C-alpha cells in the first residue's frame, strides 16, 4: 500500500462554509486537483447550489469561484496508506489540523462533510469542538455512492442557506 497525501486547504478569511472530503482519489492525486474524476459529481453539485457552471470552468477558476461564494474545501485525512481510491481502503491515517483551520476562519458558519467516512473521521477529530458551527453530512459525491443525482442534489442544497 502506498501513502497518499491530501492537498492544501482552499479557504480565505471570508469562508462561511467548509466542505470536508476524506482523501483525494487516484485520479485527483495524479492531476493534483480536488475531485478530478470525471464521474465525481462534486463540481456539478456545488455548481448547482451556487448557480455557477463549475464543470465548464478550468480548475483554478473553479477554486476562485468557490472562494468568491465563501465556500472552502479541504480533507479530514492528511495522509494515509490506501490502495485505490475507496475510502474503505484507508489505513493508518493521520488527520489534518481541522481545529487549527477552523480557528483561522472568523466567518465560518457551517462544516459540511462530503460522505460518511469524512463525517466519521472529521467528527472524531473535532471531538466536542463544534463551536457555533452547523454540521451537515452530505451524501458522497463519489461515483461509488450510487444514490440518484436528484437525491444527492436535494441534500447538497442545504449548503445554499449559508
Buried (B, 14 or more C-beta within 10 A) or exposed (E): EEEBEBBEBBBEEBBBBBBBBBBBBBBBBEEEBBBBBEEBBBBBBBBBBBEBEBBEBEBEEBBEBBBEBBBBBBBBBBBBEBEEBBBEEBEEBEBBEBEEBBEEBEEBBBBBBBBBBBBBBBBEBBEEEEEEBBEBBBBBBBEBBEEEEEEBBEBBEBBEEB
